Amino acid sequence: MKNDNKFLELLYSYRIPKYLVYQLLRSRAKGIAKSISPYLSKGEIILDIGPASCTVPEILEEQNLRVVPLDIQDYSIVDSISPTIYDGLKMPFKDDQFDISLILFVLHHCPNPTELLIEAKRVSRKILVFEDIITSPAHKYLTATLDNLMNLEFYDQPHSNKRDEEWQTLFSELGFKLLKREYKNSGAIIKRAIYFLEK
């Protein structure tokens, strides 16, 4: 496990042992992988956009799936996985290079989620979005607060969270076909949805 990135530096500043950090993030990744695995097939080339710790790609690779992680910085805590780094704007890939792109709890961290979706659409044929959804301004505040706590991020977060219908409208405006929508709530407050999209 690496220790030369800002994510781990922050965690370790709270005196959290490296092994515990890895186990906690891997446990969360297992839950995410279980939710998205039915949408993935062996033989596909999968782009994981914004994988942070890279524990989800690690789990998927253990299922014999081919995953290419892409991020704006190297936050990986998995020794064997390093993401391709890009500027957050233009992805360094050809048109339709991937069968599917994963965007897992990333869009609400983007100041402009539309730009990320457009680039993901360019480089892949299908997109799987797993995202927090909100129901009211008060719910958005609660969701953002919990998200900050879970990610240990308390500043410079746009929290571009949307209602379910707002996400669907955005996908439609960008020319996506919604193949399937599935709700996956977490506890009493956090509401989540999986959107399986095709261009």
N, C-alpha and C positions, 0 to 999 in steps of 0.2 A: 504494500500500500504506500502511496506517495505521501509526502508531507511538504511539498513545495508549492502549494497553491493557497489562495486567499481563503477559500472555503474551509479548508482544514485549519489554517492559522486561526480563524475565528473560533472554530469549535475548540481547538486546543487552548485558546486563551481562557476558555471557561473551565479548563482542567478536565476535559472529558477525554478518557483514554482512547487511543486510536482504534483499538480492537472493538471497543464498545460502539464507537461511531460507525464503523464498518458494519457491525452486526445489526444495528438499528436501521441503517439505510438499506441494507440488504433485505431485512424483513419487510420493510415498506415496499421495496422493489418487487418482492415475490407476489405481494397482493396486486400490484399494478400489472405485472406480467400475466397473472392468472386471468385478470379481466380482459386483457387485450389479445391474448394468445389465440382465441377462436377466430380472430380476424386475420391472422397471419398464416402463411403457408411455407413449408420447406421449399427451397429452390428460389424463393423471392429474394431480391436484394432490397434490404430495408434501410432507410435513412432515419436515424433518431436525432431529431432537431432539439438541441438544448437538454442533453441528458444529465448535466451537472455531475453527480458523483459517478456516473457510468455503471451503477449497479443494475439498472434495468437492462442495458445491453449485455451485461455479464450473464444475467439470468436467461435471457433469450438465446445467447450463444450456447449456453448449456443445453438448450432444447434443439440444438443443431440448426439454428436460424442464422442467416448472414446479416449482420448489422454493422452499419457505418455510422459512428457517432459524430455529430457536428455541433460545435459550440463556439461562443465568442471568447472563452478562456478555458484553460485546462483545469477543470474542477474534479477530475477523476481521482477516486480513491482506490481504483482497481489497477494493480501493477501492470497487468497485461493489456490494458485498454487505455489508449490516448485518443482524444477526439481530434478530428480535423478542425483547425481554428479558422474562423472567417470574421469579416468585419461587421457582421450583423445585417448586412444589406444584400450583397450579391453572393450567392452560394457558388463555390468553385466546382460546379458540376455541369454536365451537358444536359440539354433538354431531355426529359423522359429517361434519365439514367437509372432511376430507381422504380421498382414496382410499387412501393408504398413508402410514404413518409409518416413517421410518428411525431405528433406534437402533444406531448404529455404534460399538462399543467404548466405550459409555457406562455400561452397567448396573453394571460392576464398580467404577465411580467413585461410585456412589450408595450412601449408607448403607442405604437401603431400596429396592431395585430394584422391589419389588412396587408401591409407590406410583406410580412412573413408568410402569410397564406399565398400570396401571389408567387413568391419565389418557390415555395413548396410545390405549388401547382405546376410550375415550369419544369422542375426536375423530377417529378414523380407522377405516376398515372393515378394513384389513389392516395388518400390521406386519411389517417386515423387521428382524430382529435379527442383527447380526454381532458375535460376542463371543468373547473368550478363554475356553477351557475348561481345567480342571485335572484331573489324574489321581490326585494324592496330596497330602498336606500338604507334602512336599518340593518337589513340582512347583509348588504354589501359591506357595511362597516364591520359587522361581526366576522364575516368571512375574511376580510382583509386583516383584521387583528389576529385571527387564528393562523392565517397564512404567514404573517410576520413572525409569529412565535415558532411555528414549525420550521421555518427556513432561517431563523435567527437573523432576519433582515428587518431593520427598523427605519430605514431611510431610502430615499431615491427609488421607491417602488411605485410604478404608475397605477397598479391595481385596475387594469382595464377589464374588469369583470363585467359580464353581460347577463341579461336574462336569457333563458332558453330560446325564446322566440327571437331575440336580438341576434344571437349566434346564428340561428337558422336563416334569418333574413340576410345577414352578412354573407354566409356561404352561398346563398342563392344569387345575390348580387354579383358575386365573383364567378358565377357560372358553374358552380359545383352541383352535382346531383347527389342528394342525400339517400344513400343506399339503406342505412339503418341508423336508428337512434336508440340508445339504451341508457337508462338512469341507474346510477350507482352512488347512492348517498353514503356519507361517512359520519356516523353519529347523528345527533339531533339537529345540528346546525349546518354542517357542510353538505351542500347538495352538488352532485356531479353528474355529468353526462358524457357518454361516448358518442361521437358523430363519425360515421363511416362514410367518407365522401369519395366521389369519382368525378374526374373532369370530363 
